[in-house]
Amino acid sequence: MTFSSQQRAVFFDLDDTLYDHLIPFRTALTRILATKEDFPYEQAYHRMRYFSDALSAELGGTPTHGEELHQMRRQRFQMALAEFDLQLTSEQAQAVQEEYLSLQYAIGLFDGVKELITDLKARNFIVGVITNGPPDHQMNKIQALALTKLIPEDQIFISGAVGFTKPDVRLFQHVTDKLGLAPENCCYIGDSWRNDVVGALDAGWKVLWFNHRNVTPESDHQPHHLVTGYPEITKVLLEQM
């Protein structure tokens, strides 16, 4: 389906934007490594995401299958947790990764997401998702969140299926070309500075940076809005966009 170039559109990142990605991370570390309550889970999670993005970039985009994918997933845990005095063997990193993966389908949307998407659609916004990762893995999460009840599958774009990986502007351009939208009428909401803020801004989109982990910008890019929760996101989208 294509739309008018004048149509306003809102697209969301998936991981740690529509649901709390920290929960499966924390549970995996607790179960496999017996980390304690006072372990800095949020800081470690942020570093894991950082290394995941950095390693993916070195490989030219998020790998979607094979040994490259498995090695990247192990290394991101080893590199991140080493900063917190946890030296993981390859076997331990694999065990953490497998537990983390198994927990990613027992997830739920952040409070306010369903209501916001419903309100946006009622106001004639196009609503979609743009996410990095292997198609089957990401779609399993999308199904677990029941997002396809809210968003048509042809408005859900997964990097592994498209062939371009955020922050590559070609992924965002693919979305606007596929749906007949104008970049200046598209807004993207995401938590990752590198993937979401940089990628969408460079593609000419409006950007809401969902910085609910209170992390530091990595470049001079200027998102249009900085938001830390869904009440703020809702207010910006429904009152200012």
Secondary structure, DSSP 8 states (H G I E B T S, - for coil): ----TT--EEEE--BTTTB-THHHHHHHHHHHH---TTS-HHHHHHHHHHHHHHHHHHTTS---SHHHHHHHHHHHHHHHHHTTT----HHHHHHHHHHHHHHTTS--B-TTHHHHHHHHHHTT-EEEEEE-S-HHHHHHHHHHTTGGGTS-GGGEEEHHHHS--TT-HHHHHHHHHHHT--GGGEEEEES-IIIIIIHHHHTT-EEEEE-TT----SSS---SEEE-SHHHHHHHHHHH-
